[in-house]
Amino acid sequence: MSANRFAGRRAIVTGASRGIGAGIAERLAAEGAAVAIVARTLAVGGRPNLPGSLEETAARLAAYGNPVAVIAADLTDGDDRARIVPEATEQLGGPVDVLVNNAAAAMYAQPSEMPLKRRRITFEVNVHAPLDLAQAALPAMLDAGEGWILNVSSATGKLDPGPPFKMEGLAATTGMYGSSKAALNRETNALAHELWGRGIRVNTVEPRAAVMSEGAEVLAGHVIRDDQKESMEEMVEAAVYLCDCDVDTTGQVFVSLDLIADRAVTVMTLDGAGRWSTG
């Protein structure tokens, strides 16, 4: 792995005000990329119930000396989505090479009780927004003959085993969120199929265990045991690997820890300066 493997590349990372998105954006910047970060929360205190903002992420990225673009946008809004790629291209000084669709609407409820408004928001952010951004970024990628599109998914996209079904925990309330992630996985595969042989890699990565980001702590921190967790560094490492993968790595749904083990990927710290260690 080169310390500057993303030098000269431009990337967009959505959901980058905190959590996995902020971690991916930092690693890309640490390894030389110019990065456009996208989220709703621009300033500190924008979401009182959650720490993190675009301004805070931008300050961390700026320390690496590469261009940083800050784009406050609501991914539930089609007009907001439409301006993200053009603004990133303008602010970063050229077309985008890497698109990371990390932002997600995580709304948990029993399917029989989940209102239509929440279902629509879930699918707007988790399914329609990634494809809209990919469609906007693709012309420049195709002109260049290469590009990387990474969608961040979830194990909730898999069918729950049963009957008997596990009734405790979150399993009974993640069905609609998981349905949107299953759609995202199929969307990834379909886009890779369409673009096969044209230099564009399109993949999905999901954590094998829970990554305890700020949002995850609020939603599920009270029910997730330590043995059900993986580190932010591990999830970010798997994601960043897929932002620089070869042309034959496309159309797949990868699981973070499995990818790291199968491909002997060294897990680095978020600043890319050294090996990550549990110690």
GUDOMI-263399 format. One record per residue: x, y, z of N, C-alpha, C, O in turn. Coordinates in steps of 0.1 Angstrom, whole numbers, always signed. Last residue first. Layout:
BEGIN
      nu      nv      nw     cau     cav     caw      cu      cv      cw      ou      ov      ow
       X       Y       Z       X       Y       Z       X       Y       Z       X       Y       Z
...
//
This chain:
BEGIN
      nu      nv      nw     cau     cav     caw      cu      cv      cw      ou      ov      ow
     -45     -31    +209     -38     -26    +221     -36     -12    +222     -31      -6    +231
     -54     -34    +184     -64     -34    +195     -58     -30    +208     -65     -26    +217
     -39     -12    +160     -38     -24    +170     -49     -23    +180     -52     -12    +185
     -30      -3    +128     -39      -2    +139     -38     -14    +148     -35     -25    +143
      +1     +10    +117      -8      -1    +118     -17      +1    +130     -13      +5    +141
      +2     +45    +107      +7     +32    +113      -3     +22    +113     -15     +24    +111
     -10     +65     +93      +4     +67     +97     +10     +54    +102     +22     +52    +103
     -36     +69     +86     -28     +61     +77     -13     +61     +81      -5     +56     +73
     -54     +79    +103     -45     +89     +96     -35     +82     +87     -27     +89     +81
     -66     +57    +112     -74     +65    +104     -65     +76     +97     -69     +80     +86
     -43     +29    +110     -50     +39    +117     -57     +49    +108     -53     +49     +96
     -48      -1     +90     -41     +11     +94     -49     +20    +103     -61     +19    +104
     -46     -35     +84     -55     -24     +89     -46     -13     +95     -38     -15    +104
     -37     -51     +55     -32     -45     +67     -41     -34     +72     -44     -24     +64
     -53     -78     +40     -52     -63     +40     -47     -59     +54     -53     -63     +64
     -57    -104     +28     -45    -100     +36     -43     -85     +37     -31     -81     +35
     -80    -111     +17     -71    -104      +8     -58     -99     +16     -50     -91     +11
     -94    -123     +38     -93    -130     +25     -82    -124     +16     -75    -131      +9
     -94    -103     +58     -88    -116     +60     -85    -123     +47     -74    -128     +45
    -108     -82     +46     -95     -80     +52     -88     -93     +54     -76     -93     +51
    -133     -95     +40    -124     -89     +30    -110     -87     +35    -100     -91     +28
    -142    -101     +66    -139    -112     +57    -130    -107     +45    -121    -114     +41
    -147     -76     +76    -136     -84     +82    -132     -96     +73    -121    -100     +74
    -167     -66     +57    -155     -59     +60    -144     -69     +65    -133     -69     +59
    -180     -82     +29    -181     -81     +44    -168     -76     +49    -157     -83     +46
    -192     -71      -3    -181     -76      +6    -185     -73     +21    -192     -64     +24
    -208     -79     -31    -211     -74     -18    -200     -80      -8    -200     -92      -6
    -198     -68     -64    -198     -77     -53    -202     -70     -40    -201     -58     -38
    -190     -54     -87    -203     -61     -87    -206     -70     -75    -215     -78     -75
    -155     -61     -89    -167     -53     -91    -180     -61     -91    -180     -73     -93
    -125     -66     -96    -132     -66     -83    -144     -56     -85    -143     -44     -83
    -112     -62    -119    -120     -75    -118    -127     -76    -105    -135     -85    -102
     -98     -39    -116    -110     -38    -125    -119     -51    -124    -130     -51    -127
     -88     -34     -82     -86     -37     -96     -99     -39    -103    -110     -40     -97
     -95      -7     -58     -94     -21     -62     -92     -22     -77     -94     -13     -85
     -98     +16     -43     -86     +15     -52     -84      +0     -57     -73      -4     -59
    -119     +14     -27    -118     +27     -35    -106     +27     -44    -103     +36     -50
    -116      -9     -13    -125     -10     -25    -125      +3     -33    -131      +4     -43
    -100      +1      +8     -94      -9      -2    -103     -10     -15     -97     -11     -26
    -118     +16     +21    -108     +23     +14    -101     +13      +4     -97     +17      -7
    -133      -5     +34    -140      +5     +24    -129     +11     +15    -131     +12      +3
    -115     -17     +50    -122     -25     +40    -127     -15     +29    -127     -18     +17
    -108      +5     +67     -98      -2     +59    -104     -10     +47    -100      -9     +36
    -133     +10     +80    -127     +20     +71    -117     +14     +61    -116     +17     +50
    -135     -13     +95    -145     -10     +85    -140      +0     +75    -142      -2     +63
    -112     -10    +112    -114     -22    +103    -124     -19     +92    -122     -22     +80
    -116     +14    +125    -105     +13    +116    -106      +1    +107    -102      +2     +95
    -139      +9    +141    -140     +19    +130    -128     +17    +120    -130     +17    +108
    -141     -26    +149    -136     -13    +151    -139      -4    +139    -141      -9    +128
    -171     -44    +158    -158     -43    +151    -154     -28    +152    -162     -19    +154
    -191     -63    +181    -186     -50    +175    -173     -53    +167    -166     -62    +170
    -200     -83    +197    -208     -81    +185    -203     -68    +177    -210     -63    +169
    -187     -83    +221    -183     -93    +211    -191     -92    +198    -189    -100    +189
    -200     -63    +235    -187     -60    +230    -183     -70    +219    -175     -67    +210
    -235     -61    +224    -224     -66    +233    -211     -63    +227    -210     -60    +215
    -261     -39    +220    -250     -45    +213    -239     -48    +223    -233     -39    +230
    -280     -24    +232    -283     -38    +230    -272     -45    +224    -273     -58    +222
    -273      +3    +234    -278      -3    +246    -280     -18    +245    -282     -25    +255
    -267     +12    +209    -256     +10    +218    -261      +2    +231    -252      -5    +237
    -285     +18    +189    -284      +4    +193    -273      +2    +204    -271     -10    +207
    -287     +46    +184    -298     +37    +180    -297     +23    +187    -308     +18    +190
    -264     +58    +195    -277     +63    +199    -288     +52    +196    -297     +50    +204
    -244     +43    +184    -245     +43    +198    -259     +48    +203    -264     +43    +212
    -248     +49    +157    -251     +35    +162    -252     +35    +177    -260     +27    +182
    -240     +76    +156    -254     +72    +153    -257     +58    +158    -268     +56    +164
    -212     +73    +162    -221     +81    +170    -236     +78    +168    -243     +77    +178
    -204     +38    +157    -203     +52    +153    -212     +60    +163    -219     +54    +171
    -194     +10    +161    -201     +19    +171    -198     +34    +168    -191     +40    +176
    -203     -14    +140    -193      -3    +141    -200      +8    +150    -210     +14    +146
    -211     -48    +144    -215     -34    +146    -203     -25    +147    -194     -27    +155
    -197     -69    +119    -202     -67    +132    -206     -52    +133    -204     -45    +124
    -192     -66     +93    -196     -80     +97    -202     -79    +111    -211     -86    +115
    -203     -39     +73    -196     -44     +84    -201     -58     +88    -213     -61     +86
    -201     -40     +37    -209     -39     +49    -201     -44     +61    -193     -53     +59
    -198     -26      +5    -192     -32     +17    -201     -30     +29    -208     -20     +30
    -201     -30     -30    -208     -27     -17    -199     -33      -6    -193     -44      -8
    -189     -16     -61    -190     -26     -51    -198     -21     -39    -200      -9     -37
    -177     -11     -92    -189      -8     -84    -191     -19     -74    -193     -30     -78
    -154      +3    -113    -156      -7    -103    -168      -2     -94    -168      +9     -89
    -149      +8    -147    -156     +13    -135    -158      +2    -125    -165      -8    -129
    -139      -1    -171    -130      +5    -162    -136     +10    -149    -129     +16    -140
    -156     -15    -188    -154      +0    -191    -146      +7    -180    -145     +19    -180
    -163     -40    -181    -154     -39    -192    -151     -24    -196    -144     -21    -206
    -195     -33    -170    -184     -43    -170    -176     -40    -183    -181     -38    -194
    -217     -18    -165    -205     -11    -168    -193     -20    -170    -182     -15    -172
    -238     -36    -159    -239     -26    -171    -226     -21    -175    -223     -19    -187
    -227     -47    -136    -230     -55    -148    -231     -47    -160    -225     -50    -171
    -228     -26    -119    -215     -32    -123    -216     -40    -135    -208     -40    -144
    -255     -22    -117    -247     -12    -123    -233     -17    -127    -228     -14    -138
    -262     -46    -104    -268     -43    -117    -260     -32    -124    -257     -33    -136
    -249     -45     -79    -246     -55     -89    -250     -52    -103    -243     -55    -112
    -261     -22     -68    -247     -22     -70    -243     -33     -81    -236     -30     -90
    -288     -31     -66    -285     -20     -75    -270     -19     -78    -266     -17     -90
    -284     -51     -47    -288     -55     -60    -285     -44     -71    -281     -47     -82
    -278     -34     -25    -269     -44     -30    -272     -49     -44    -263     -51     -52
    -301     -18     -23    -288     -12     -27    -278     -22     -32    -271     -20     -41
    -320     -38     -15    -321     -31     -28    -308     -24     -33    -305     -25     -45
    -309     -43     +10    -309     -54      +0    -311     -48     -14    -305     -53     -24
    -314     -18     +21    -300     -22     +19    -299     -34      +9    -290     -35      +1
    -342     -18     +22    -335      -8     +14    -321     -12     +11    -316      -9      +0
    -345     -39     +40    -350     -40     +27    -344     -30     +17    -341     -33      +6
    -334     -29     +64    -327     -39     +57    -332     -41     +43    -324     -45     +34
    -354     -10     +69    -341      -5     +67    -333     -16     +59    -326     -13     +49
    -374     -29     +73    -376     -19     +62    -362     -13     +59    -359     -11     +47
    -364     -44     +96    -368     -50     +83    -369     -41     +71    -364     -44     +60
    -357     -39    +121    -348     -35    +111    -352     -39     +97    -344     -37     +87
    -372     -50    +141    -375     -36    +138    -366     -31    +126    -367     -20    +122
    -365     -76    +148    -378     -74    +144    -381     -60    +139    -392     -57    +133
    -338     -72    +157    -341     -80    +145    -355     -77    +139    -357     -76    +127
    -329     -61    +180    -333     -52    +169    -339     -59    +157    -345     -53    +148
    -340     -81    +208    -331     -73    +201    -337     -65    +190    -349     -62    +190
    -361    -111    +202    -355    -100    +211    -345     -92    +202    -342     -96    +191
    -369    -131    +185    -378    -120    +188    -372    -108    +196    -378     -97    +196
    -359    -150    +159    -354    -143    +171    -362    -131    +173    -363    -122    +165
    -382    -174    +147    -375    -162    +145    -371    -157    +159    -377    -159    +169
    -380    -210    +139    -385    -199    +147    -376    -186    +146    -364    -187    +143
    -387    -199    +105    -390    -199    +119    -382    -210    +126    -378    -220    +119
    -354    -184    +100    -366    -188    +108    -376    -194     +99    -375    -194     +87
    -331    -157     +96    -334    -171     +96    -346    -174    +105    -348    -168    +115
    -336    -128     +76    -335    -134     +90    -339    -149     +90    -349    -152     +84
    -318    -121     +47    -330    -126     +53    -327    -131     +67    -317    -137     +70
    -298     -91     +47    -299    -105     +45    -313    -109     +52    -318    -103     +61
    -296     -64     +54    -301     -67     +41    -303     -82     +38    -310     -86     +28
    -282     -63     +77    -297     -64     +78    -303     -66     +65    -315     -69     +64
    -256     -57     +71    -260     -71     +72    -275     -73     +74    -280     -84     +72
    -254     -30     +48    -257     -35     +61    -260     -50     +61    -267     -55     +51
    -233      -8     +28    -246     -15     +31    -246     -20     +45    -239     -15     +54
    -221     +17      +8    -220     +11     +22    -233      +5     +26    -244     +12     +26
    -207     +16     -23    -219     +17     -16    -218     +10      -2    -213      -1      -2
    -184     +31     -44    -186     +22     -33    -198     +25     -25    -200     +37     -21
    -169     +33     -75    -182     +36     -68    -183     +26     -57    -184     +14     -59
    -143     +45     -93    -146     +36     -82    -159     +41     -76    -160     +53     -71
    -129     +44    -127    -136     +51    -116    -140     +40    -105    -140     +28    -108
    -119     +50    -161    -118     +43    -148    -125     +51    -137    -128     +63    -139
    -121     +65    -183    -118     +50    -185    -116     +43    -172    -112     +32    -172
    -128     +91    -185    -114     +88    -180    -111     +73    -182     -99     +70    -182
    -154     +88    -194    -145     +96    -202    -130     +92    -198    -122     +91    -207
    -164     +75    -171    -164     +68    -184    -154     +75    -194    -147     +68    -201
    -163     +96    -152    -155     +84    -150    -154     +76    -163    -143     +71    -166
    -180    +115    -164    -166    +118    -163    -158    +106    -161    -147    +104    -166
    -205    +100    -162    -200    +105    -175    -185    +108    -174    -177    +104    -184
    -208     +93    -133    -204     +83    -143    -199     +89    -156    -189     +84    -162
    -219    +111    -116    -205    +110    -116    -200    +101    -128    -188    +103    -132
    -247    +108    -119    -240    +121    -121    -225    +120    -123    -219    +128    -130
    -251     +82    -113    -254     +86    -126    -248     +99    -129    -244    +102    -140
    -243     +83     -85    -236     +75     -95    -238     +79    -109    -229     +81    -117
    -264     +99     -75    -250    +104     -75    -241     +96     -84    -232    +102     -91
    -286     +82     -80    -285     +95     -86    -271    +100     -86    -267    +106     -96
    -278     +60     -64    -279     +58     -79    -279     +72     -86    -273     +73     -96
    -279     +70     -38    -267     +65     -44    -267     +63     -59    -257     +66     -65
    -307     +79     -37    -296     +89     -37    -283     +83     -42    -276     +89     -50
    -323     +55     -38    -323     +65     -49    -311     +74     -49    -306     +77     -60
    -314     +41     -13    -315     +35     -27    -314     +45     -38    -305     +44     -47
    -313     +57     +10    -305     +44      +9    -305     +38      -5    -296     +30      -8
    -329     +79      +6    -315     +81     +10    -307     +68      +7    -296     +69      +3
    -354     +68      -3    -348     +80      -9    -333     +80      -6    -325     +82     -15
    -359     +48     +16    -356     +44      +3    -350     +56      -5    -341     +54     -14
    -365     +64     +39    -355     +53     +39    -350     +50     +25    -338     +48     +23
    -385     +81     +30    -373     +86     +34    -362     +76     +34    -351     +78     +28
    -406     +61     +27    -401     +69     +16    -387     +75     +19    -379     +75     +10
    -409     +52     +54    -405     +43     +43    -399     +50     +31    -389     +46     +25
    -418     +76     +65    -405     +71     +69    -400     +60     +59    -388     +60     +57
    -443     +78     +52    -433     +89     +51    -419     +84     +54    -409     +87     +48
    -457     +55     +59    -452     +57     +45    -442     +67     +44    -432     +66     +37
    -447     +41     +91    -455     +50     +82    -449     +52     +69    -437     +50     +67
    -447      +9    +104    -438     +20     +99    -446     +28     +89    -451     +23     +79
    -461     -13    +113    -464      +0    +119    -456     +12    +113    -458     +23    +116
    -452     -36    +102    -466     -34    +102    -470     -20    +107    -482     -16    +105
    -424     -35    +106    -430     -32     +93    -445     -29     +93    -449     -21     +85
    -413     -17    +135    -420     -29    +130    -426     -26    +116    -432     -15    +115
    -384      +3    +129    -398      +1    +133    -403     -12    +128    -398     -18    +119
    -358     +25    +124    -362     +12    +128    -376     +12    +134    -380     +20    +142
    -339     +41    +101    -352     +42    +108    -357     +28    +111    -360     +20    +102
    -314     +55     +88    -316     +43     +97    -328     +45    +106    -327     +51    +116
    -303     +65     +59    -314     +68     +68    -317     +55     +76    -323     +46     +70
    -269     +71     +52    -280     +62     +53    -291     +68     +62    -288     +75     +72
    -239     +77     +33    -250     +82     +41    -262     +72     +41    -265     +65     +31
    -221     +66     +15    -221     +61     +29    -233     +65     +36    -238     +58     +45
    -209     +62     -14    -222     +64      -9    -224     +58      +5    -228     +46      +6
    -182     +75     -27    -185     +67     -16    -199     +71     -11    -201     +81      -5
    -165     +77     -57    -177     +81     -51    -180     +71     -40    -182     +59     -43
    -137     +89     -74    -142     +80     -64    -154     +85     -57    -155     +97     -53
    -132    +109     -92    -127     +96     -95    -134     +85     -86    -135     +74     -90
    -147    +138    -105    -146    +129     -94    -142    +115     -99    -148    +110    -108
    -131    +165    -123    -141    +154    -121    -137    +145    -110    -125    +143    -106
    -119    +196    -107    -119    +185    -117    -129    +174    -114    -135    +174    -103
    -118    +212     -84    -110    +215     -96    -109    +205    -106    -100    +205    -115
    -133    +210     -62    -121    +202     -62    -112    +205     -74    -101    +200     -75
    -155    +227     -69    -146    +230     -57    -133    +223     -57    -123    +228     -52
    -165    +214     -92    -161    +228     -92    -151    +231     -81    -140    +237     -83
    -171    +188     -82    -162    +190     -94    -157    +204     -94    -145    +206     -97
    -189    +195     -62    -177    +188     -59    -167    +190     -70    -155    +193     -67
    -210    +205     -77    -203    +214     -68    -190    +208     -64    -180    +215     -62
    -218    +183     -93    -213    +195    -100    -205    +204     -90    -195    +210     -93
    -226    +165     -72    -214    +162     -81    -209    +174     -88    -197    +176     -88
    -247    +180     -59    -236    +175     -52    -224    +173     -61    -213    +178     -59
    -271    +187     -72    -260    +197     -72    -247    +192     -65    -237    +199     -66
    -289    +167     -69    -285    +170     -82    -273    +180     -82    -266    +180     -92
    -296    +166     -42    -287    +156     -47    -281    +160     -61    -270    +157     -64
    -313    +188     -41    -300    +188     -34    -291    +178     -39    -279    +181     -41
    -334    +178     -56    -327    +190     -61    -313    +192     -54    -303    +195     -60
    -343    +156     -41    -337    +154     -54    -329    +166     -59    -319    +164     -66
    -338    +151      -8    -342    +161     -17    -335    +159     -30    -323    +160     -31
    -325    +134     +10    -339    +131      +7    -345    +140      -4    -356    +137      -9
    -301    +145     +14    -302    +135      +4    -316    +130      +1    -318    +122      -8
    -292    +177     +17    -302    +168     +22    -305    +157     +12    -310    +161      +1
    -260    +192     +22    -271    +187     +14    -280    +177     +21    -275    +169     +29
    -231    +209     +22    -242    +206     +30    -254    +203     +21    -259    +212     +13
    -200    +203     +14    -213    +204      +7    -224    +200     +16    -226    +188     +19
    -167    +213     +11    -178    +210     +21    -191    +213     +14    -194    +224      +9
    -137    +200      +0    -149    +207      -4    -160    +203      +7    -161    +191     +10
    -102    +203      +2    -114    +198      +9    -126    +206      +5    -126    +218      +6
     -70    +195     -11     -82    +203     -11     -94    +195      -5     -95    +183      -6
     -45    +186     +15     -52    +184      +2     -65    +192      +1     -71    +195     +12
     -34    +186     +40     -28    +195     +30     -34    +193     +16     -29    +199      +7
     -41    +174     +63     -33    +166     +54     -29    +174     +41     -21    +168     +33
     -58    +191     +76     -44    +189     +82     -35    +181     +73     -23    +181     +74
     -82    +189     +65     -74    +200     +61     -59    +198     +65     -50    +203     +59
     -95    +169     +79     -90    +166     +66     -80    +177     +61     -70    +174     +55
    -103    +183    +103     -93    +171    +103     -87    +168     +90     -75    +166     +89
    -120    +202     +92    -108    +206     +99     -98    +195    +100     -86    +197     +99
    -140    +186     +81    -132    +193     +72    -119    +198     +79    -108    +198     +73
    -152    +176    +105    -145    +167     +96    -136    +174     +87    -124    +170     +85
    -162    +201    +114    -153    +194    +122    -145    +183    +114    -133    +182    +115
    -180    +207     +94    -169    +216     +97    -158    +210    +105    -147    +212    +103
    -199    +186     +94    -190    +188     +83    -178    +197     +86    -167    +194     +82
    -199    +172    +128    -204    +181    +117    -194    +181    +106    -183    +176    +107
    -207    +157    +160    -201    +156    +146    -207    +166    +137    -219    +169    +137
    -231    +141    +181    -219    +149    +179    -215    +148    +164    -219    +138    +157
    -266    +144    +184    -255    +136    +178    -243    +145    +177    -244    +157    +172
    -286    +160    +193    -286    +146    +198    -274    +138    +193    -272    +127    +198
    -283    +184    +179    -280    +184    +193    -279    +170    +199    -272    +168    +208
    -271    +191    +150    -279    +180    +155    -276    +178    +170    -267    +170    +173
    -254    +213    +151    -265    +212    +141    -275    +201    +144    -287    +203    +141
    -232    +215    +166    -245    +217    +173    -257    +216    +163    -268    +219    +167
    -211    +228    +141    -212    +221    +155    -226    +225    +161    -230    +236    +161
    -226    +227    +108    -218    +233    +119    -220    +225    +132    -230    +217    +133
    -239    +209     +90    -228    +217     +86    -219    +221     +98    -207    +220     +97
    -255    +181     +84    -250    +189     +95    -238    +196     +92    -227    +190     +91
    -259    +166     +60    -269    +177     +64    -263    +186     +74    -265    +198     +74
    -231    +161     +39    -240    +157     +50    -250    +168     +52    -248    +179     +46
    -200    +154     +23    -214    +157     +21    -222    +152     +34    -220    +141     +38
    -168    +164     +11    -176    +157     +22    -190    +163     +21    -193    +175     +20
    -145    +157     -13    -157    +165     -10    -165    +157      +0    -169    +146      -2
    -110    +157     -13    -122    +150      -9    -133    +161      -7    -131    +171      -1
     -81    +146     -28     -89    +157     -26    -103    +152     -24    -108    +144     -31
     -59    +121     -14     -70    +125     -22     -75    +139     -18     -74    +143      -7
     -37    +112      +2     -35    +121      -9     -47    +126     -17     -45    +134     -26
     -42     +98     +25     -34     +91     +14     -34     +99      +1     -32     +93     -10
     -58    +114     +40     -44    +111     +45     -36    +104     +35     -23    +105     +35
     -81    +113     +25     -73    +126     +25     -59    +123     +30     -49    +128     +25
     -89     +87     +30     -87     +91     +16     -78    +104     +16     -69    +105      +8
     -92     +89     +58     -82     +80     +52     -79     +84     +38     -67     +84     +34
    -113    +108     +60    -100    +111     +66     -89    +102     +60     -79    +107     +56
    -134     +94     +48    -130    +107     +42    -116    +110     +47    -107    +115     +40
    -138     +73     +65    -134     +70     +52    -128     +83     +46    -117     +83     +39
    -146     +88     +88    -134     +79     +89    -129     +76     +75    -117     +77     +72
    -170     +99     +80    -159    +108     +84    -146    +100     +84    -135    +106     +80
    -185     +75     +76    -182     +85     +65    -170     +94     +68    -162     +96     +59
    -186     +64    +101    -179     +57     +91    -175     +67     +80    -164     +66     +74
    -189     +94    +121    -190     +80    +119    -181     +75    +108    -170     +80    +105
    -198    +126    +105    -195    +117    +116    -193    +103    +112    -196    +100    +100
    -202    +137     +81    -202    +146     +93    -197    +139    +105    -193    +145    +115
    -206    +123     +58    -192    +124     +63    -191    +134     +75    -180    +139     +78
    -225    +114     +40    -226    +110     +54    -213    +112     +61    -210    +104     +70
    -204    +107     +11    -216    +112     +18    -217    +107     +32    -210     +97     +36
    -175    +117      -5    -180    +108      +6    -192    +114     +12    -192    +125     +18
    -158    +119     -35    -170    +124     -27    -173    +113     -17    -173    +101     -20
    -125    +126     -46    -135    +117     -41    -146    +125     -35    -145    +136     -30
     -98    +126     -69    -109    +134     -62    -120    +125     -58    -124    +116     -66
     -63    +120     -71     -77    +116     -73     -86    +125     -64     -82    +131     -54
     -37    +128     -65     -43    +132     -78     -57    +128     -80     -63    +132     -90
     -32    +101     -44     -27    +114     -49     -32    +116     -63     -31    +108     -72
     -38     +77     -33     -49     +85     -39     -45     +98     -43     -53    +107     -47
     -15     +67     -23     -21     +59     -34     -33     +67     -40     -37     +64     -51
      +6     +74      -6      -1     +84     -14      -8     +78     -26      -8     +83     -37
     +16     +52      +6     +11     +62     +15      +4     +73      +7      -4     +81     +13
      +6     +21      -9     +14     +34     -10      +8     +44      -1      -5     +45      +1
      +8     -12      +0      +0      +0      +0      +9     +12      +0     +17     +14      +8
//
